[in-house]
Structures are given as C-alpha cells and as structure tokens.
C-alpha cells in the first residue's frame, strides 16, 4: 500500500484528492489546520518543520507520494500570508520530504499551481524573484507593501511552478517524479470566498472558461490520481493545465 501525504486535505481539491487516492489503495497522511492526521500551520517555518517531522514519524521516514494542495486566495488577511502558504509552505515541504520520497516505491510528488500564474508580468515582479531566491522575509515584505492580493496570488503560483520545474532534473535523477497541475476556477470554498468578496467578486464571476463553467474538485483529483499512478511513470517536470480552456483562450500562441 503506497503512503501519500496530502496538504490541504480537509477541504476542496485536497479533500477530493484524499478520497481519490484512498480509493486507489493509498494510505493517506492528511495535513491541514484541522480534521487531518497532521495538524499544522504551513504559513510559518516552525509550522512547516512540525508538519515535516510528524509526516516522517507517521510514515516511518518513507513516502511514496506527496501532493501539495494547501493554498489560500485573495481574501486572505494579508498578501504576505498568501506568499507564505502558497510558495514557502510548498517549497519547504518539498525540501523537507525529498529524502523520504527518495526511499519510496515509484515515488511521485505533485504541486497545485494555477492558471493565474500566466498573469502578464508576473515573472518580472520583485516578490517573484524573492521567492525564487528563497528569501521569505523579503518576499513577504514586498507583498505586504504592495498590498495587491491578486498580484501576490499570481506571483506565488508562478514562483512555485518555476521552483518545481527547476527541481525536475535533480529529482528525476533520484527517481522522484514531480509535476504541477494548474487549475482554473474550481468550485471550492476558496473560490466561493473570492466570488462573494466585494472587492474581487465581479472579476471572479467574469472569469469564465471557454467551456462555460467552473471545474469540480473531483475532476482535478482524477487527473492528480492518474499523475500519481504508475501509468504516468514517464510524466515528469510537466505543468498540466486543467482550466476549461482558459490558458488556450488567453495565450493561443503558447505551444
């Protein structure tokens, strides 16, 4: 029975992934702020260290899978919190659990990115570079000073996607697959909070994919379950958009 750790397992996409992987025969170690095997706050270095330690204890130091679903959106209390959870909450767990994955059977890790990462100019934002430099204090300071949650969210998702991609060569050499799934709008509590926010609600409701609807957590989970399976054994370092055609509509020239 493969053992897989899932962050954000208590709701939304993470909960759907936990259900799908359990159905596929995985032993799931859920990580969340409540209702999970590991209770942790991934917004701080100390919270992430505690989560890593607990996962290593529960798994016996051996993991076959890791799915990083935990994330927060534009309704977060601060822009720095968005950056802390969405980028550093993922990058630190990837680093802290790499050794356990290397000991696993056909190990695979996956990061939830976002179609929001394609926002024009995101790669040039100073906070993006600070994230890629692993300078958390600077990244949070820039994000909070700018005070634009939608920019912080896009940058955090771009940076963690970039980070995962540049790990692909070294992780592949160790036999660990690592991919990114980039959803569009998905019917989750996170999306619902954004849709009902007086600042961002109109923009969120206007963000309609060519298929004319939002995605469902179970659809995202089905793709993740495949990517974590041996059937996807040659898929590594890839970014999979599951966005109802939004990326194709916005960037038709992308190949």
C-alpha positions in Angstrom: 0.0 0.0 0.0 1.6 3.3 -1.1 1.8 6.1 1.5 1.0 9.6 0.3 1.0 12.8 2.3 -1.5 15.5 1.1 -1.5 19.1 2.3 -4.9 20.9 2.5 -6.6 17.5 2.8 -9.6 18.8 4.9 -11.4 20.6 2.1 -11.7 21.5 -1.6 -9.3 19.9 -4.0 -7.2 18.4 -1.2 -10.2 16.5 0.2 -11.1 15.2 -3.2 -7.6 14.1 -3.8 -7.5 12.3 -0.5 -10.8 10.5 -1.4 -9.5 9.5 -4.9 -6.1 8.2 -3.6 -7.7 6.2 -0.8 -10.0 4.6 -3.4 -6.9 3.8 -5.4 -5.4 2.0 -2.4 -3.2 4.7 -0.9 -2.6 5.2 2.8 -3.1 9.0 3.1 -1.5 11.2 5.7 -3.5 14.4 5.6 -2.0 17.7 6.6 -4.3 20.7 7.5 -5.2 23.1 10.2 -7.8 20.8 11.4 -9.5 17.4 10.7 -6.3 15.8 9.5 -3.7 13.3 10.6 -1.2 16.1 10.9 -2.4 19.4 12.3 -0.1 22.2 11.2 0.1 25.8 10.2 2.0 26.0 6.9 2.3 29.8 7.0 5.3 29.7 9.3 8.7 28.0 9.1 8.1 26.5 12.5 4.7 25.1 11.5 6.2 23.6 8.3 9.0 22.0 10.3 6.5 20.5 12.7 4.4 19.1 9.8 7.5 17.6 8.2 8.5 15.9 11.5 5.1 14.5 12.0 4.8 13.2 8.5 8.2 11.5 8.8 7.2 9.9 12.1 3.8 8.6 10.8 5.4 7.3 7.5 8.4 5.8 9.1 10.6 8.1 7.0 9.4 6.6 3.7 6.9 8.2 1.4 5.6 7.1 -2.0 3.7 10.3 -2.8 3.3 13.9 -1.8 0.5 16.2 -3.1 0.7 19.8 -2.1 -2.8 21.2 -2.3 -2.8 23.7 0.6 -3.2 27.2 -0.5 -5.1 30.5 0.2 -6.6 33.1 -2.2 -7.2 36.8 -2.5 -9.4 37.0 0.6 -6.5 36.2 2.9 -5.9 38.6 5.8 -2.6 39.8 4.2 -0.7 39.5 1.0 2.3 38.1 2.9 0.2 35.2 4.1 -0.7 34.3 0.5 3.0 34.2 -0.3 3.9 32.3 2.8 1.4 29.5 2.3 1.3 29.2 -1.5 5.0 29.3 -2.1 7.1 28.7 1.0 4.5 26.3 2.5 5.1 24.2 -0.6 8.8 24.6 -1.2 9.8 23.9 2.4 7.7 20.7 2.4 9.2 19.6 -0.9 12.7 20.0 0.5 11.9 18.5 3.9 10.3 15.4 2.5 12.6 14.8 -0.5 14.6 12.3 1.4 11.5 10.2 2.4 10.3 10.3 -1.2 13.7 9.0 -2.4 13.2 5.9 -0.2 9.7 5.3 -1.6 8.4 2.9 -4.3 7.9 4.7 -7.6 7.8 8.0 -5.8 5.8 10.9 -7.2 5.1 14.4 -5.9 2.7 17.0 -7.2 2.2 20.7 -6.7 -1.1 22.6 -7.2 -0.3 25.7 -9.3 -2.9 27.9 -11.0 -3.8 29.3 -14.4 -3.4 32.6 -12.5 0.4 32.2 -12.9 0.1 33.2 -16.5 -0.8 36.8 -15.5 1.3 39.1 -17.7 4.4 40.5 -15.9 4.3 38.0 -13.0 7.7 36.7 -13.7 9.2 40.2 -13.5 7.7 41.1 -10.1 10.3 41.7 -7.4 8.3 39.4 -5.0 8.6 36.6 -7.5 12.4 36.9 -7.6 12.5 37.0 -3.8 10.5 33.7 -3.7 12.8 32.1 -6.2 15.8 33.3 -4.1 14.2 31.6 -1.1 14.2 34.9 0.7 10.9 34.6 2.7 11.3 37.8 4.7 11.9 39.9 1.7 9.1 38.3 -0.3 6.6 38.8 2.5 7.7 42.4 2.9 7.3 43.2 -0.8 3.9 41.5 -0.9 2.6 43.4 2.1 4.0 46.7 1.0 2.4 46.3 -2.5 -0.9 45.3 -0.9 -2.4 43.7 -4.0 -3.7 40.2 -3.2 -4.4 39.3 -6.8 -0.7 40.0 -7.7 0.6 38.1 -4.6 -1.6 35.1 -5.6 -0.4 35.1 -9.2 3.2 35.5 -8.2 3.1 32.8 -5.6 1.7 30.3 -8.1 4.2 31.3 -10.8 7.1 31.0 -8.4 6.2 27.6 -7.0 5.6 26.3 -10.6 9.0 27.7 -11.6 10.6 26.1 -8.4 9.1 22.7 -9.1 10.2 22.8 -12.8 13.8 23.6 -11.8 13.8 20.7 -9.3 12.9 18.3 -12.1 16.5 17.4 -13.2 17.8 16.6 -9.8 14.7 14.9 -8.5 14.4 12.8 -11.7 18.0 11.6 -11.2 16.9 10.3 -7.8 13.9 8.6 -9.3 11.3 11.0 -7.9 8.7 12.3 -10.4 7.5 15.9 -9.8 4.7 17.6 -11.7 2.4 20.6 -11.4 -1.3 20.8 -12.0 -2.6 24.2 -12.8 -6.4 24.5 -12.3 -8.6 27.3 -13.5 -11.7 28.3 -11.4 -12.8 25.3 -9.3 -15.9 25.1 -7.2 -14.2 25.1 -3.8 -14.7 27.0 -0.5 -11.7 29.1 -1.5 -13.2 30.1 -4.8 -16.6 30.7 -3.2 -15.0 33.2 -0.8 -13.4 35.1 -3.7 -16.7 35.1 -5.6 -18.5 36.6 -2.7 -15.8 39.2 -1.8 -17.0 42.8 -2.6 -13.5 43.7 -3.9 -13.0 40.8 -6.3 -16.4 39.2 -6.8 -17.2 40.9 -10.1 -13.8 39.9 -11.6 -14.1 36.3 -10.3 -17.6 35.9 -11.8 -16.4 37.3 -15.1 -13.6 34.8 -15.2 -15.4 32.2 -17.4 -13.5 29.5 -19.3 -14.4 28.6 -22.9 -16.2 25.5 -21.6 -18.6 27.9 -19.9 -18.4 26.6 -16.3 -16.0 26.1 -13.4 -14.3 22.9 -12.7 -15.1 20.5 -9.8 -12.7 19.2 -7.2 -13.3 15.6 -8.3 -12.2 16.5 -11.9 -8.9 17.9 -10.6 -8.5 14.9 -8.3 -8.9 12.4 -11.1 -6.0 14.0 -13.0 -3.9 14.0 -9.9 -4.7 10.4 -9.1 -3.5 9.5 -12.6 -0.3 11.5 -12.4 0.5 9.9 -9.0 0.0 6.4 -10.6 2.5 4.1 -12.3 0.5 4.7 -15.5 2.0 8.2 -15.6 5.5 6.8 -15.0 7.2 8.9 -17.7 5.4 12.2 -16.9 7.9 14.3 -15.0 8.5 18.1 -14.8 5.3 18.9 -16.6 2.7 21.6 -16.0 -0.8 20.3 -16.7 -3.5 23.0 -17.2 -7.0 21.8 -16.2 -8.8 25.1 -16.7 -11.6 24.6 -19.2 -9.5 26.1 -21.9 -8.7 29.4 -20.2 -4.9 29.2 -20.9 -5.6 28.5 -24.5 -8.0 31.4 -24.8 -5.6 33.9 -23.1 -2.4 32.6 -24.7 -3.4 31.0 -28.0 0.2 31.4 -29.3 1.6 29.1 -26.5 2.7 25.7 -27.7 
